[in-house]
Amino acid sequence: MAYDKRALVGVGGWLAFFIITLCLNAIATPLSALQVSAIPGTTRFGSGWTAYLALVWALSAAKLAGFAYMAWRLNARQNASTPRIVIRGLWIVAVVPALVDALGGTALLGLSANDAGRVMGSEVFRPGVYAAVWTAYLLRSERVANTYADTDNEADSLAAVFE
């Protein structure tokens, strides 16, 4: 089936699916924090449990804001800088909080490195895979290239939105 490559413009297809996954991540982040908060603190962790819950909620809020901003940016600002901003944001929002959670959890809860590795290994690996897959998509997709194409003057295109 032949199609015109110029028709690959706008938010649709895999790009729309990516935005949906960003929104789902934004929703799932506080839900996972609620799930962790529902685990009763044990005497084994002592006061470290309360500090760890504060860390989880702070990371959850940061991830929520980051994922929501990227979804909004992809949908509302169709200029050449958007994919670059989203790629940086993906790596920062997906990977950094996972590493901080793993390291903070280990320190605050007094877990050994082996315990932390077993419990949080996939929690650090999975976000990296997510960021890598979507980075490759954003860099290679014809729809992304057409939708977020260079314009002569991005300020003029933004001004046109408000006229």
N, C-alpha and C positions, 0 to 999 in steps of 0.2 A: 504494500500500500504506500503510495507516494504522498508526500505532504510537503508543504512549503516551510522551509526552516525559519522564515521570517515570522511564521505564525506562532513560533515558540517565544511569546512575549507575555509578560504579566505573571501574576501569582496564580499558578496552576500546576497540575501534575505533581512531580516530586518536590517542587518548591513549596507548594501548598501543604504537602504531607510533612515536610520539614518544619514549617511554621506550626502545624498542629502538634508535632512532637515537642516543640519548644513550649507550647501552651500546656501540654500534658505534664512535662517536667516541672513547670511552674506550679501546677496544681499538686503534683505528687510530692514535691519537696516538703511543704508543711505537713502533709499527711504522714510522711515517714518520720518527721519530727514528733508528731503526735503519737505514733506507734512506739517510738523510743521512750517518750515521756510516760507511756502507759505501763512500762515495765517497772515493777516496784523496785526501789533502791534497796540494796542489800547492805548488811553490815560489813560485808567483805570490801565494798567500795567506799564506805563511809562518806565523808563530806565531798569526796571527789565526784560522787554521783551527781550532786546538785550543780557543781561547776561544769560537769560534762553536759548536763541538760541545757545549761545556759549557752554553752558552746554550740550545741546542736541547733538551738533556736536561732542563734545569731547567724550561723552558716545558712540555715534555712531561709531566713529573711534576705540574706545577700543573694542566694541562688534564685529565689523567687523574683527579686527585682531584676537580676541579670537576664533570666530567661524571658521575662515579660518584656523587657526593653528590646531584646533581640527580635522577638516576634513582632512587636510594634514597628521596629525599624525596617524590617524586611517588607512589611505590608505598606507602611506609610511613606517611606523615604526611598524612592527608586532612583538613586543616583550612584555614581561610580564608587563612592566611598563606603557604601553600605556593606557589600560583601567583605571588605577588609575589616571593618569594624566588627562584624558578626563573627568572622573567623577568630580574631583576637579574643572576643568575648566568649566564644565557645571554649577555648582552651582555658581561659581564666575561670569561668563560671563552672565548667564541668570538672576540671582536674584539680584546681587549687583547693576548693572546699573539701574534696575527698581526701586529699593529702593532709590538710589541717585536721580533719576529723580523725583520721587514722593516727596521726602523731599526737594530737591533743587527747584523744581517747586513751592512748597508751600511757601518756604521762599522767593524766588526771585520775585514771582508774587503777593505775599501778599494775598494768598488764605486762607480762613478759613479751619479748619480741616475737616469740613463737606463737603465743596466744593471739597477739595483735595480727600477725600475719595470717593465721587461720581465719579469724573472725572478719577482718577487714580487707583481705587480699583482693577479692573481686570488687569490693566497693571502690578501690582505687583504679583497678584495671578497666572496669566497664565504662566509666565516664571517658577515659582516654580513647577507647575504641569508638564510642559515640562521636567524640570530637574529630577523630581522624577520618571516619567515614563521611561525615557531613562537610568537613574541610575539603576533602577530595571532590565531593559533589559541587560545592560552591566554586571551586577553581576550574572545573572541567565542563560544567553544564552550559549548553547553548542557551537554554532559557534564562539562566542567571546572567550570562553575558549580554543577551539581548535586552533583558529587563532593566539591568543596572548598568547600561552602557554609558560611556563617557559623553558628557554634554559639553557644548562650547562654554557655557557659563551656568554652573549649578545654582548660583544665586538668582539668576533670571528665572530658572525653572521653578524655584521655590517661591519666588515673588508671584509667578503666574497662578500659583495655587490660591493665593489670598486675594486675587483681583476679582 
